[in-house]
């Protein structure tokens, strides 16, 4: 059991962090299921380098240009 602190912050207990090998690169996705219960999922944020080779596209992508655009803050 954990408390809710200022700004609605809480702590993930050590046994949960250890069981799921969590670190600061994870985000938590919260949802309410059909029974009205709260569910959460730990989502690892991947860097662009970690994403390379994991996904396929329906059309060719200029990955060099894409990386430049992302670095320059373009999201088109």
PQR file with spaces between the fields and no chain letter, atoms N, CA, C, O and H, PARSE charges and radii, in Angstrom:
ATOM       1  N    UNK     1       0.847   -1.168    0.000 -0.4000 1.5000
ATOM       2  CA   UNK     1       0.000    0.000    0.000 -0.0000 2.0000
ATOM       3  C    UNK     1       0.899    1.239    0.000  0.5500 1.7000
ATOM       4  O    UNK     1       1.919    1.285    0.688 -0.5500 1.4000
ATOM       5  N    UNK     2       0.501    2.229   -0.779 -0.4000 1.5000
ATOM       6  CA   UNK     2       1.246    3.483   -0.808 -0.0000 2.0000
ATOM       7  C    UNK     2       0.289    4.644   -0.577  0.5500 1.7000
ATOM       8  O    UNK     2      -0.929    4.491   -0.673 -0.5500 1.4000
ATOM       9  H    UNK     2      -0.327    2.191   -1.337  0.4000 1.0000
ATOM      10  N    UNK     3       0.846    5.788   -0.276 -0.4000 1.5000
ATOM      11  CA   UNK     3       0.065    7.005   -0.061 -0.0000 2.0000
ATOM      12  C    UNK     3       0.082    7.847   -1.326  0.5500 1.7000
ATOM      13  O    UNK     3       0.926    7.670   -2.205 -0.5500 1.4000
ATOM      14  H    UNK     3       1.835    5.913   -0.198  0.4000 1.0000
ATOM      15  N    UNK     4      -0.869    8.764   -1.394 -0.4000 1.5000
ATOM      16  CA   UNK     4      -0.875    9.768   -2.453 -0.0000 2.0000
ATOM      17  C    UNK     4      -0.380   11.059   -1.812  0.5500 1.7000
ATOM      18  O    UNK     4      -0.925   11.510   -0.804 -0.5500 1.4000
ATOM      19  H    UNK     4      -1.554    8.908   -0.680  0.4000 1.0000
ATOM      20  N    UNK     5       0.653   11.650   -2.402 -0.4000 1.5000
ATOM      21  CA   UNK     5       1.299   12.837   -1.853 -0.0000 2.0000
ATOM      22  C    UNK     5       0.870   14.086   -2.611  0.5500 1.7000
ATOM      23  O    UNK     5       0.004   14.037   -3.485 -0.5500 1.4000
ATOM      24  H    UNK     5       1.095   11.284   -3.221  0.4000 1.0000
ATOM      25  N    UNK     6       1.496   15.212   -2.256 -0.4000 1.5000
ATOM      26  CA   UNK     6       1.219   16.464   -2.960 -0.0000 2.0000
ATOM      27  C    UNK     6       1.331   16.248   -4.456  0.5500 1.7000
ATOM      28  O    UNK     6       2.129   15.438   -4.929 -0.5500 1.4000
ATOM      29  H    UNK     6       2.199   15.253   -1.546  0.4000 1.0000
ATOM      30  N    UNK     7       0.525   16.978   -5.181 -0.4000 1.5000
ATOM      31  CA   UNK     7       0.497   16.891   -6.649 -0.0000 2.0000
ATOM      32  C    UNK     7       0.152   15.478   -7.112  0.5500 1.7000
ATOM      33  O    UNK     7       0.480   15.100   -8.237 -0.5500 1.4000
ATOM      34  H    UNK     7      -0.123   17.636   -4.797  0.4000 1.0000
ATOM      35  N    UNK     8      -0.512   14.690   -6.251 -0.4000 1.5000
ATOM      36  CA   UNK     8      -0.997   13.345   -6.555 -0.0000 2.0000
ATOM      37  C    UNK     8       0.111   12.363   -6.918  0.5500 1.7000
ATOM      38  O    UNK     8      -0.116   11.425   -7.682 -0.5500 1.4000
ATOM      39  H    UNK     8      -0.779   14.997   -5.338  0.4000 1.0000
ATOM      40  N    UNK     9       1.300   12.573   -6.377 -0.4000 1.5000
ATOM      41  CA   UNK     9       2.414   11.653   -6.595 -0.0000 2.0000
ATOM      42  C    UNK     9       2.302   10.469   -5.650  0.5500 1.7000
ATOM      43  O    UNK     9       1.725   10.582   -4.569 -0.5500 1.4000
ATOM      44  H    UNK     9       1.484   13.335   -5.757  0.4000 1.0000
ATOM      45  N    UNK    10       2.851    9.337   -6.058 -0.4000 1.5000
ATOM      46  CA   UNK    10       2.902    8.150   -5.215 -0.0000 2.0000
ATOM      47  C    UNK    10       4.213    7.426   -5.483  0.5500 1.7000
ATOM      48  O    UNK    10       4.980    7.831   -6.357 -0.5500 1.4000
ATOM      49  H    UNK    10       3.319    9.245   -6.936  0.4000 1.0000
ATOM      50  N    UNK    11       4.473    6.364   -4.742 -0.4000 1.5000
ATOM      51  CA   UNK    11       5.702    5.596   -4.876 -0.0000 2.0000
ATOM      52  C    UNK    11       5.347    4.184   -5.310  0.5500 1.7000
ATOM      53  O    UNK    11       4.418    3.581   -4.773 -0.5500 1.4000
ATOM      54  H    UNK    11       3.850    6.035   -4.032  0.4000 1.0000
ATOM      55  N    UNK    12       6.082    3.656   -6.277 -0.4000 1.5000
ATOM      56  CA   UNK    12       5.915    2.258   -6.671 -0.0000 2.0000
ATOM      57  C    UNK    12       6.740    1.426   -5.690  0.5500 1.7000
ATOM      58  O    UNK    12       7.951    1.625   -5.585 -0.5500 1.4000
ATOM      59  H    UNK    12       6.837    4.146   -6.713  0.4000 1.0000
ATOM      60  N    UNK    13       6.110    0.503   -4.976 -0.4000 1.5000
ATOM      61  CA   UNK    13       6.853   -0.293   -3.989 -0.0000 2.0000
ATOM      62  C    UNK    13       8.025   -1.049   -4.615  0.5500 1.7000
ATOM      63  O    UNK    13       7.968   -1.457   -5.775 -0.5500 1.4000
ATOM      64  H    UNK    13       5.127    0.342   -5.062  0.4000 1.0000
ATOM      65  N    UNK    14       9.080   -1.227   -3.833 -0.4000 1.5000
ATOM      66  CA   UNK    14      10.303   -1.877   -4.309 -0.0000 2.0000
ATOM      67  C    UNK    14      10.043   -3.262   -4.890  0.5500 1.7000
ATOM      68  O    UNK    14      10.636   -3.626   -5.906 -0.5500 1.4000
ATOM      69  H    UNK    14       9.126   -0.896   -2.891  0.4000 1.0000
ATOM      70  N    UNK    15       9.165   -4.038   -4.259 -0.4000 1.5000
ATOM      71  CA   UNK    15       8.923   -5.393   -4.776 -0.0000 2.0000
ATOM      72  C    UNK    15       8.286   -5.366   -6.166  0.5500 1.7000
ATOM      73  O    UNK    15       8.529   -6.264   -6.972 -0.5500 1.4000
ATOM      74  H    UNK    15       8.684   -3.742   -3.434  0.4000 1.0000
ATOM      75  N    UNK    16       7.477   -4.348   -6.456 -0.4000 1.5000
ATOM      76  CA   UNK    16       6.897   -4.202   -7.801 -0.0000 2.0000
ATOM      77  C    UNK    16       7.978   -3.749   -8.774  0.5500 1.7000
ATOM      78  O    UNK    16       8.097   -4.300   -9.868 -0.5500 1.4000
ATOM      79  H    UNK    16       7.279   -3.618   -5.802  0.4000 1.0000
ATOM      80  N    UNK    17       8.777   -2.740   -8.381 -0.4000 1.5000
ATOM      81  CA   UNK    17       9.871   -2.263   -9.253 -0.0000 2.0000
ATOM      82  C    UNK    17      10.819   -3.397   -9.595  0.5500 1.7000
ATOM      83  O    UNK    17      11.239   -3.529  -10.745 -0.5500 1.4000
ATOM      84  H    UNK    17       8.681   -2.292   -7.492  0.4000 1.0000
ATOM      85  N    UNK    18      11.162   -4.219   -8.607 -0.4000 1.5000
ATOM      86  CA   UNK    18      12.091   -5.327   -8.836 -0.0000 2.0000
ATOM      87  C    UNK    18      11.471   -6.421   -9.702  0.5500 1.7000
ATOM      88  O    UNK    18      12.121   -6.943  -10.607 -0.5500 1.4000
ATOM      89  H    UNK    18      10.821   -4.111   -7.673  0.4000 1.0000
ATOM      90  N    UNK    19      10.220   -6.766   -9.427 -0.4000 1.5000
ATOM      91  CA   UNK    19       9.535   -7.822  -10.180 -0.0000 2.0000
ATOM      92  C    UNK    19       9.464   -7.498  -11.668  0.5500 1.7000
ATOM      93  O    UNK    19       9.621   -8.383  -12.509 -0.5500 1.4000
ATOM      94  H    UNK    19       9.691   -6.342   -8.691  0.4000 1.0000
ATOM      95  N    UNK    20       9.225   -6.222  -11.993 -0.4000 1.5000
ATOM      96  CA   UNK    20       9.062   -5.806  -13.383 -0.0000 2.0000
ATOM      97  C    UNK    20      10.300   -5.109  -13.944  0.5500 1.7000
ATOM      98  O    UNK    20      10.262   -4.571  -15.050 -0.5500 1.4000
ATOM      99  H    UNK    20       9.097   -5.503  -11.310  0.4000 1.0000
ATOM     100  N    UNK    21      11.403   -5.118  -13.181 -0.4000 1.5000
ATOM     101  CA   UNK    21      12.656   -4.480  -13.613 -0.0000 2.0000
ATOM     102  C    UNK    21      12.438   -3.039  -14.067  0.5500 1.7000
ATOM     103  O    UNK    21      12.939   -2.630  -15.115 -0.5500 1.4000
ATOM     104  H    UNK    21      11.434   -5.555  -12.282  0.4000 1.0000
ATOM     105  N    UNK    22      11.699   -2.281  -13.285 -0.4000 1.5000
ATOM     106  CA   UNK    22      11.362   -0.902  -13.650 -0.0000 2.0000
ATOM     107  C    UNK    22      12.515    0.037  -13.329  0.5500 1.7000
ATOM     108  O    UNK    22      13.236   -0.142  -12.348 -0.5500 1.4000
ATOM     109  H    UNK    22      11.292   -2.612  -12.434  0.4000 1.0000
ATOM     110  N    UNK    23      12.666    1.035  -14.178 -0.4000 1.5000
ATOM     111  CA   UNK    23      13.581    2.134  -13.922 -0.0000 2.0000
ATOM     112  C    UNK    23      12.914    3.415  -14.414  0.5500 1.7000
ATOM     113  O    UNK    23      11.740    3.393  -14.783 -0.5500 1.4000
ATOM     114  H    UNK    23      12.081    1.180  -14.975  0.4000 1.0000
ATOM     115  N    UNK    24      13.634    4.512  -14.424 -0.4000 1.5000
ATOM     116  CA   UNK    24      13.039    5.799  -14.779 -0.0000 2.0000
ATOM     117  C    UNK    24      12.658    5.921  -16.250  0.5500 1.7000
ATOM     118  O    UNK    24      12.040    6.910  -16.644 -0.5500 1.4000
ATOM     119  H    UNK    24      14.588    4.529  -14.124  0.4000 1.0000
ATOM     120  N    UNK    25      13.013    4.937  -17.066 -0.4000 1.5000
ATOM     121  CA   UNK    25      12.656    5.008  -18.483 -0.0000 2.0000
ATOM     122  C    UNK    25      11.224    4.526  -18.734  0.5500 1.7000
ATOM     123  O    UNK    25      10.764    4.544  -19.876 -0.5500 1.4000
ATOM     124  H    UNK    25      13.515    4.134  -16.746  0.4000 1.0000
ATOM     125  N    UNK    26      10.525    4.101  -17.701 -0.4000 1.5000
ATOM     126  CA   UNK    26       9.161    3.601  -17.853 -0.0000 2.0000
ATOM     127  C    UNK    26       8.135    4.682  -17.550  0.5500 1.7000
ATOM     128  O    UNK    26       8.359    5.567  -16.725 -0.5500 1.4000
ATOM     129  H    UNK    26      10.899    4.086  -16.774  0.4000 1.0000
ATOM     130  N    UNK    27       7.008    4.588  -18.238 -0.4000 1.5000
ATOM     131  CA   UNK    27       5.824    5.391  -17.956 -0.0000 2.0000
ATOM     132  C    UNK    27       4.736    4.416  -17.508  0.5500 1.7000
ATOM     133  O    UNK    27       4.831    3.214  -17.758 -0.5500 1.4000
ATOM     134  H    UNK    27       6.826    3.869  -18.909  0.4000 1.0000
ATOM     135  N    UNK    28       3.713    4.934  -16.850 -0.4000 1.5000
ATOM     136  CA   UNK    28       2.589    4.109  -16.433 -0.0000 2.0000
ATOM     137  C    UNK    28       1.359    4.540  -17.217  0.5500 1.7000
ATOM     138  O    UNK    28       1.003    5.718  -17.238 -0.5500 1.4000
ATOM     139  H    UNK    28       3.636    5.910  -16.647  0.4000 1.0000
ATOM     140  N    UNK    29       0.715    3.571  -17.862 -0.4000 1.5000
ATOM     141  CA   UNK    29      -0.544    3.835  -18.550 -0.0000 2.0000
ATOM     142  C    UNK    29      -1.670    3.364  -17.638  0.5500 1.7000
ATOM     143  O    UNK    29      -1.718    2.196  -17.253 -0.5500 1.4000
ATOM     144  H    UNK    29       1.004    2.614  -17.845  0.4000 1.0000
ATOM     145  N    UNK    30      -2.574    4.274  -17.297 -0.4000 1.5000
ATOM     146  CA   UNK    30      -3.694    3.987  -16.405 -0.0000 2.0000
ATOM     147  C    UNK    30      -4.968    3.842  -17.226  0.5500 1.7000
ATOM     148  O    UNK    30      -5.173    4.577  -18.192 -0.5500 1.4000
ATOM     149  H    UNK    30      -2.535    5.223  -17.610  0.4000 1.0000
ATOM     150  N    UNK    31      -5.833    2.889  -16.843 -0.4000 1.5000
ATOM     151  CA   UNK    31      -7.135    2.766  -17.493 -0.0000 2.0000
ATOM     152  C    UNK    31      -8.140    2.176  -16.506  0.5500 1.7000
ATOM     153  O    UNK    31      -7.772    1.538  -15.519 -0.5500 1.4000
ATOM     154  H    UNK    31      -5.667    2.292  -16.058  0.4000 1.0000
ATOM     155  N    UNK    32      -9.385    2.404  -16.795 -0.4000 1.5000
ATOM     156  CA   UNK    32     -10.468    1.819  -16.016 -0.0000 2.0000
ATOM     157  C    UNK    32     -11.073    0.721  -16.875  0.5500 1.7000
ATOM     158  O    UNK    32     -11.519    0.975  -17.994 -0.5500 1.4000
ATOM     159  H    UNK    32      -9.683    2.923  -17.596  0.4000 1.0000
ATOM     160  N    UNK    33     -11.087   -0.511  -16.345 -0.4000 1.5000
ATOM     161  CA   UNK    33     -11.598   -1.627  -17.140 -0.0000 2.0000
ATOM     162  C    UNK    33     -13.124   -1.656  -17.126  0.5500 1.7000
ATOM     163  O    UNK    33     -13.756   -0.807  -16.496 -0.5500 1.4000
ATOM     164  H    UNK    33     -10.724   -0.717  -15.436  0.4000 1.0000
ATOM     165  N    UNK    34     -13.716   -2.625  -17.814 -0.4000 1.5000
ATOM     166  CA   UNK    34     -15.173   -2.715  -17.938 -0.0000 2.0000
ATOM     167  C    UNK    34     -15.871   -2.944  -16.601  0.5500 1.7000
ATOM     168  O    UNK    34     -17.057   -2.647  -16.461 -0.5500 1.4000
ATOM     169  H    UNK    34     -13.203   -3.314  -18.326  0.4000 1.0000
ATOM     170  N    UNK    35     -15.141   -3.469  -15.622 -0.4000 1.5000
ATOM     171  CA   UNK    35     -15.701   -3.695  -14.286 -0.0000 2.0000
ATOM     172  C    UNK    35     -15.535   -2.478  -13.374  0.5500 1.7000
ATOM     173  O    UNK    35     -15.909   -2.526  -12.202 -0.5500 1.4000
ATOM     174  H    UNK    35     -14.177   -3.710  -15.736  0.4000 1.0000
ATOM     175  N    UNK    36     -14.970   -1.379  -13.914 -0.4000 1.5000
ATOM     176  CA   UNK    36     -14.773   -0.173  -13.130 -0.0000 2.0000
ATOM     177  C    UNK    36     -13.535   -0.192  -12.254  0.5500 1.7000
ATOM     178  O    UNK    36     -13.362    0.676  -11.398 -0.5500 1.4000
ATOM     179  H    UNK    36     -14.666   -1.340  -14.866  0.4000 1.0000
ATOM     180  N    UNK    37     -12.668   -1.184  -12.464 -0.4000 1.5000
ATOM     181  CA   UNK    37     -11.437   -1.274  -11.672 -0.0000 2.0000
ATOM     182  C    UNK    37     -10.290   -0.614  -12.430  0.5500 1.7000
ATOM     183  O    UNK    37     -10.251   -0.629  -13.660 -0.5500 1.4000
ATOM     184  H    UNK    37     -12.809   -1.889  -13.159  0.4000 1.0000
ATOM     185  N    UNK    38      -9.366   -0.039  -11.682 -0.4000 1.5000
ATOM     186  CA   UNK    38      -8.202    0.621  -12.285 -0.0000 2.0000
ATOM     187  C    UNK    38      -7.167   -0.440  -12.646  0.5500 1.7000
ATOM     188  O    UNK    38      -6.838   -1.307  -11.837 -0.5500 1.4000
ATOM     189  H    UNK    38      -9.398   -0.026  -10.682  0.4000 1.0000
ATOM     190  N    UNK    39      -6.667   -0.358  -13.859 -0.4000 1.5000
ATOM     191  CA   UNK    39      -5.561   -1.212  -14.323 -0.0000 2.0000
ATOM     192  C    UNK    39      -4.433   -0.295  -14.724  0.5500 1.7000
ATOM     193  O    UNK    39      -4.657    0.842  -15.139 -0.5500 1.4000
ATOM     194  H    UNK    39      -6.935    0.347  -14.516  0.4000 1.0000
ATOM     195  N    UNK    40      -3.217   -0.793  -14.599 -0.4000 1.5000
ATOM     196  CA   UNK    40      -2.090   -0.019  -15.091 -0.0000 2.0000
ATOM     197  C    UNK    40      -1.127   -0.935  -15.832  0.5500 1.7000
ATOM     198  O    UNK    40      -1.058   -2.140  -15.589 -0.5500 1.4000
ATOM     199  H    UNK    40      -3.035   -1.717  -14.262  0.4000 1.0000
ATOM     200  N    UNK    41      -0.393   -0.318  -16.739 -0.4000 1.5000
ATOM     201  CA   UNK    41       0.601   -1.041  -17.530 -0.0000 2.0000
ATOM     202  C    UNK    41       1.868   -0.210  -17.541  0.5500 1.7000
ATOM     203  O    UNK    41       1.829    1.009  -17.706 -0.5500 1.4000
ATOM     204  H    UNK    41      -0.449    0.661  -16.936  0.4000 1.0000
ATOM     205  N    UNK    42       2.998   -0.891  -17.363 -0.4000 1.5000
ATOM     206  CA   UNK    42       4.287   -0.214  -17.413 -0.0000 2.0000
ATOM     207  C    UNK    42       4.762   -0.218  -18.865  0.5500 1.7000
ATOM     208  O    UNK    42       4.888   -1.275  -19.485 -0.5500 1.4000
ATOM     209  H    UNK    42       3.030   -1.882  -17.229  0.4000 1.0000
ATOM     210  N    UNK    43       5.021    0.965  -19.394 -0.4000 1.5000
ATOM     211  CA   UNK    43       5.437    1.133  -20.787 -0.0000 2.0000
ATOM     212  C    UNK    43       6.846    1.711  -20.796  0.5500 1.7000
ATOM     213  O    UNK    43       7.085    2.790  -20.254 -0.5500 1.4000
ATOM     214  H    UNK    43       4.918    1.823  -18.891  0.4000 1.0000
ATOM     215  N    UNK    44       7.779    0.987  -21.413 -0.4000 1.5000
ATOM     216  CA   UNK    44       9.155    1.477  -21.508 -0.0000 2.0000
ATOM     217  C    UNK    44       9.249    2.473  -22.654  0.5500 1.7000
ATOM     218  O    UNK    44       8.876    2.175  -23.788 -0.5500 1.4000
ATOM     219  H    UNK    44       7.585    0.111  -21.853  0.4000 1.0000
ATOM     220  N    UNK    45       9.750    3.648  -22.342 -0.4000 1.5000
ATOM     221  CA   UNK    45       9.992    4.636  -23.386 -0.0000 2.0000
ATOM     222  C    UNK    45      11.264    4.249  -24.110  0.5500 1.7000
ATOM     223  O    UNK    45      12.310    4.067  -23.488 -0.5500 1.4000
ATOM     224  H    UNK    45      10.053    3.890  -21.420  0.4000 1.0000
ATOM     225  N    UNK    46      11.176    4.125  -25.418 -0.4000 1.5000
ATOM     226  CA   UNK    46      12.329    3.727  -26.214 -0.0000 2.0000
ATOM     227  C    UNK    46      12.945    4.935  -26.887  0.5500 1.7000
ATOM     228  O    UNK    46      12.244    5.844  -27.331 -0.5500 1.4000
ATOM     229  H    UNK    46      10.326    4.273  -25.923  0.4000 1.0000
ATOM     230  N    UNK    47      14.253    4.931  -26.955 -0.4000 1.5000
ATOM     231  CA   UNK    47      14.930    5.958  -27.738 -0.0000 2.0000
ATOM     232  C    UNK    47      14.802    5.576  -29.210  0.5500 1.7000
ATOM     233  O    UNK    47      14.437    4.447  -29.538 -0.5500 1.4000
ATOM     234  H    UNK    47      14.822    4.192  -26.594  0.4000 1.0000
ATOM     235  N    UNK    48      15.100    6.512  -30.078 -0.4000 1.5000
ATOM     236  CA   UNK    48      15.033    6.232  -31.510 -0.0000 2.0000
ATOM     237  C    UNK    48      15.959    5.072  -31.870  0.5500 1.7000
ATOM     238  O    UNK    48      15.597    4.211  -32.672 -0.5500 1.4000
ATOM     239  H    UNK    48      15.396    7.429  -29.812  0.4000 1.0000
ATOM     240  N    UNK    49      17.147    5.049  -31.280 -0.4000 1.5000
ATOM     241  CA   UNK    49      18.089    3.967  -31.561 -0.0000 2.0000
ATOM     242  C    UNK    49      17.539    2.610  -31.115  0.5500 1.7000
ATOM     243  O    UNK    49      17.781    1.601  -31.776 -0.5500 1.4000
ATOM     244  H    UNK    49      17.441    5.748  -30.628  0.4000 1.0000
ATOM     245  N    UNK    50      16.798    2.576  -29.994 -0.4000 1.5000
ATOM     246  CA   UNK    50      16.205    1.327  -29.529 -0.0000 2.0000
ATOM     247  C    UNK    50      15.056    0.868  -30.433  0.5500 1.7000
ATOM     248  O    UNK    50      14.761   -0.325  -30.511 -0.5500 1.4000
ATOM     249  H    UNK    50      16.601    3.397  -29.457  0.4000 1.0000
ATOM     250  N    UNK    51      14.416    1.815  -31.109 -0.4000 1.5000
ATOM     251  CA   UNK    51      13.297    1.471  -31.992 -0.0000 2.0000
ATOM     252  C    UNK    51      13.755    0.906  -33.327  0.5500 1.7000
ATOM     253  O    UNK    51      13.030    0.140  -33.961 -0.5500 1.4000
ATOM     254  H    UNK    51      14.656    2.783  -31.046  0.4000 1.0000
ATOM     255  N    UNK    52      14.955    1.280  -33.755 -0.4000 1.5000
ATOM     256  CA   UNK    52      15.450    0.855  -35.065 -0.0000 2.0000
ATOM     257  C    UNK    52      15.472   -0.669  -35.138  0.5500 1.7000
ATOM     258  O    UNK    52      16.061   -1.335  -34.287 -0.5500 1.4000
ATOM     259  H    UNK    52      15.544    1.902  -33.240  0.4000 1.0000
ATOM     260  N    UNK    53      14.822   -1.210  -36.166 -0.4000 1.5000
ATOM     261  CA   UNK    53      14.793   -2.651  -36.384 -0.0000 2.0000
ATOM     262  C    UNK    53      13.643   -3.361  -35.691  0.5500 1.7000
ATOM     263  O    UNK    53      13.415   -4.541  -35.954 -0.5500 1.4000
ATOM     264  H    UNK    53      14.344   -0.669  -36.858  0.4000 1.0000
ATOM     265  N    UNK    54      12.911   -2.682  -34.813 -0.4000 1.5000
ATOM     266  CA   UNK    54      11.790   -3.311  -34.102 -0.0000 2.0000
ATOM     267  C    UNK    54      10.483   -3.227  -34.867  0.5500 1.7000
ATOM     268  O    UNK    54       9.591   -4.050  -34.661 -0.5500 1.4000
ATOM     269  H    UNK    54      13.097   -1.723  -34.599  0.4000 1.0000
ATOM     270  N    UNK    55      10.356   -2.243  -35.746 -0.4000 1.5000
ATOM     271  CA   UNK    55       9.089   -1.968  -36.397 -0.0000 2.0000
ATOM     272  C    UNK    55       9.247   -1.962  -37.911  0.5500 1.7000
ATOM     273  O    UNK    55      10.342   -1.747  -38.431 -0.5500 1.4000
ATOM     274  H    UNK    55      11.081   -1.574  -35.913  0.4000 1.0000
ATOM     275  N    UNK    56       8.153   -2.198  -38.606 -0.4000 1.5000
ATOM     276  CA   UNK    56       8.146   -2.127  -40.066 -0.0000 2.0000
ATOM     277  C    UNK    56       7.144   -1.061  -40.500  0.5500 1.7000
ATOM     278  O    UNK    56       6.212   -0.733  -39.765 -0.5500 1.4000
ATOM     279  H    UNK    56       7.264   -2.373  -38.184  0.4000 1.0000
ATOM     280  N    UNK    57       7.346   -0.532  -41.689 -0.4000 1.5000
ATOM     281  CA   UNK    57       6.478    0.512  -42.216 -0.0000 2.0000
ATOM     282  C    UNK    57       5.820    0.045  -43.499  0.5500 1.7000
ATOM     283  O    UNK    57       6.367   -0.787  -44.222 -0.5500 1.4000
ATOM     284  H    UNK    57       8.103   -0.798  -42.286  0.4000 1.0000
ATOM     285  N    UNK    58       4.643    0.585  -43.778 -0.4000 1.5000
ATOM     286  CA   UNK    58       3.937    0.214  -45.003 -0.0000 2.0000
ATOM     287  C    UNK    58       4.531    0.910  -46.225  0.5500 1.7000
ATOM     288  O    UNK    58       4.314    0.470  -47.354 -0.5500 1.4000
ATOM     289  H    UNK    58       4.198    1.261  -43.191  0.4000 1.0000
ATOM     290  N    UNK    59       5.288    2.005  -46.007 -0.4000 1.5000
ATOM     291  CA   UNK    59       5.940    2.732  -47.085 -0.0000 2.0000
ATOM     292  C    UNK    59       7.394    2.981  -46.703  0.5500 1.7000
ATOM     293  O    UNK    59       7.723    3.029  -45.518 -0.5500 1.4000
ATOM     294  H    UNK    59       5.465    2.362  -45.090  0.4000 1.0000
ATOM     295  N    UNK    60       8.274    3.141  -47.703 -0.4000 1.5000
ATOM     296  CA   UNK    60       9.682    3.424  -47.392 -0.0000 2.0000
ATOM     297  C    UNK    60       9.826    4.722  -46.589  0.5500 1.7000
ATOM     298  O    UNK    60       9.076    5.676  -46.795 -0.5500 1.4000
ATOM     299  H    UNK    60       8.007    3.102  -48.666  0.4000 1.0000
ATOM     300  N    UNK    61      10.798    4.745  -45.675 -0.4000 1.5000
ATOM     301  CA   UNK    61      11.055    5.914  -44.842 -0.0000 2.0000
ATOM     302  C    UNK    61      12.528    6.280  -44.961  0.5500 1.7000
ATOM     303  O    UNK    61      13.404    5.419  -44.879 -0.5500 1.4000
ATOM     304  H    UNK    61      11.407    3.970  -45.508  0.4000 1.0000
ATOM     305  N    UNK    62      12.785    7.557  -45.153 -0.4000 1.5000
ATOM     306  CA   UNK    62      14.157    8.058  -45.163 -0.0000 2.0000
ATOM     307  C    UNK    62      14.561    8.250  -43.705  0.5500 1.7000
ATOM     308  O    UNK    62      14.321    9.312  -43.130 -0.5500 1.4000
ATOM     309  H    UNK    62      12.074    8.257  -45.220  0.4000 1.0000
ATOM     310  N    UNK    63      15.172    7.232  -43.105 -0.4000 1.5000
ATOM     311  CA   UNK    63      15.457    7.261  -41.668 -0.0000 2.0000
ATOM     312  C    UNK    63      16.483    8.330  -41.294  0.5500 1.7000
ATOM     313  O    UNK    63      16.434    8.873  -40.191 -0.5500 1.4000
ATOM     314  H    UNK    63      15.367    6.369  -43.572  0.4000 1.0000
ATOM     315  N    UNK    64      17.400    8.633  -42.191 -0.4000 1.5000
ATOM     316  CA   UNK    64      18.390    9.676  -41.910 -0.0000 2.0000
ATOM     317  C    UNK    64      17.683   11.019  -41.797  0.5500 1.7000
ATOM     318  O    UNK    64      17.944   11.784  -40.868 -0.5500 1.4000
ATOM     319  H    UNK    64      17.440    8.192  -43.087  0.4000 1.0000
ATOM     320  N    UNK    65      16.788   11.309  -42.738 -0.4000 1.5000
ATOM     321  CA   UNK    65      16.043   12.568  -42.704 -0.0000 2.0000
ATOM     322  C    UNK    65      15.097   12.595  -41.507  0.5500 1.7000
ATOM     323  O    UNK    65      14.947   13.630  -40.856 -0.5500 1.4000
ATOM     324  H    UNK    65      16.576   10.688  -43.492  0.4000 1.0000
ATOM     325  N    UNK    66      14.466   11.475  -41.218 -0.4000 1.5000
ATOM     326  CA   UNK    66      13.562   11.398  -40.078 -0.0000 2.0000
ATOM     327  C    UNK    66      14.298   11.702  -38.777  0.5500 1.7000
ATOM     328  O    UNK    66      13.798   12.455  -37.942 -0.5500 1.4000
ATOM     329  H    UNK    66      14.587   10.635  -41.747  0.4000 1.0000
ATOM     330  N    UNK    67      15.471   11.125  -38.605 -0.4000 1.5000
ATOM     331  CA   UNK    67      16.257   11.368  -37.395 -0.0000 2.0000
ATOM     332  C    UNK    67      16.649   12.844  -37.291  0.5500 1.7000
ATOM     333  O    UNK    67      16.617   13.421  -36.204 -0.5500 1.4000
ATOM     334  H    UNK    67      15.878   10.513  -39.284  0.4000 1.0000
ATOM     335  N    UNK    68      17.020   13.456  -38.428 -0.4000 1.5000
ATOM     336  CA   UNK    68      17.351   14.890  -38.440 -0.0000 2.0000
ATOM     337  C    UNK    68      16.135   15.725  -38.057  0.5500 1.7000
ATOM     338  O    UNK    68      16.238   16.661  -37.263 -0.5500 1.4000
ATOM     339  H    UNK    68      17.045   12.987  -39.311  0.4000 1.0000
ATOM     340  N    UNK    69      14.972   15.376  -38.631 -0.4000 1.5000
ATOM     341  CA   UNK    69      13.745   16.119  -38.344 -0.0000 2.0000
ATOM     342  C    UNK    69      13.385   16.032  -36.859  0.5500 1.7000
ATOM     343  O    UNK    69      13.008   17.032  -36.249 -0.5500 1.4000
ATOM     344  H    UNK    69      14.888   14.616  -39.276  0.4000 1.0000
ATOM     345  N    UNK    70      13.502   14.838  -36.285 -0.4000 1.5000
ATOM     346  CA   UNK    70      13.188   14.657  -34.866 -0.0000 2.0000
ATOM     347  C    UNK    70      14.152   15.462  -34.012  0.5500 1.7000
ATOM     348  O    UNK    70      13.746   16.118  -33.052 -0.5500 1.4000
ATOM     349  H    UNK    70      13.808   14.025  -36.781  0.4000 1.0000
ATOM     350  N    UNK    71      15.419   15.411  -34.362 -0.4000 1.5000
ATOM     351  CA   UNK    71      16.434   16.152  -33.606 -0.0000 2.0000
ATOM     352  C    UNK    71      16.169   17.649  -33.665  0.5500 1.7000
ATOM     353  O    UNK    71      16.446   18.369  -32.706 -0.5500 1.4000
ATOM     354  H    UNK    71      15.749   14.878  -35.142  0.4000 1.0000
ATOM     355  N    UNK    72      15.627   18.126  -34.804 -0.4000 1.5000
ATOM     356  CA   UNK    72      15.350   19.543  -34.989 -0.0000 2.0000
ATOM     357  C    UNK    72      13.946   19.938  -34.511  0.5500 1.7000
ATOM     358  O    UNK    72      13.525   21.081  -34.691 -0.5500 1.4000
ATOM     359  H    UNK    72      15.403   17.541  -35.583  0.4000 1.0000
ATOM     360  N    UNK    73      13.229   18.990  -33.905 -0.4000 1.5000
ATOM     361  CA   UNK    73      11.913   19.299  -33.344 -0.0000 2.0000
ATOM     362  C    UNK    73      10.773   19.283  -34.331  0.5500 1.7000
ATOM     363  O    UNK    73       9.678   19.747  -34.011 -0.5500 1.4000
ATOM     364  H    UNK    73      13.571   18.062  -33.759  0.4000 1.0000
ATOM     365  N    UNK    74      10.996   18.765  -35.518 -0.4000 1.5000
ATOM     366  CA   UNK    74       9.918   18.669  -36.500 -0.0000 2.0000
ATOM     367  C    UNK    74       9.167   17.370  -36.267  0.5500 1.7000
ATOM     368  O    UNK    74       9.787   16.325  -36.066 -0.5500 1.4000
ATOM     369  H    UNK    74      11.885   18.388  -35.778  0.4000 1.0000
ATOM     370  N    UNK    75       7.842   17.421  -36.293 -0.4000 1.5000
ATOM     371  CA   UNK    75       7.069   16.199  -36.132 -0.0000 2.0000
ATOM     372  C    UNK    75       6.081   15.998  -37.287  0.5500 1.7000
ATOM     373  O    UNK    75       4.951   15.560  -37.068 -0.5500 1.4000
ATOM     374  H    UNK    75       7.339   18.269  -36.457  0.4000 1.0000
ATOM     375  N    UNK    76       6.492   16.308  -38.479 -0.4000 1.5000
ATOM     376  CA   UNK    76       5.651   16.086  -39.670 -0.0000 2.0000
ATOM     377  C    UNK    76       5.885   14.703  -40.182  0.5500 1.7000
ATOM     378  O    UNK    76       5.282   14.303  -41.178 -0.5500 1.4000
ATOM     379  H    UNK    76       7.409   16.664  -38.657  0.4000 1.0000
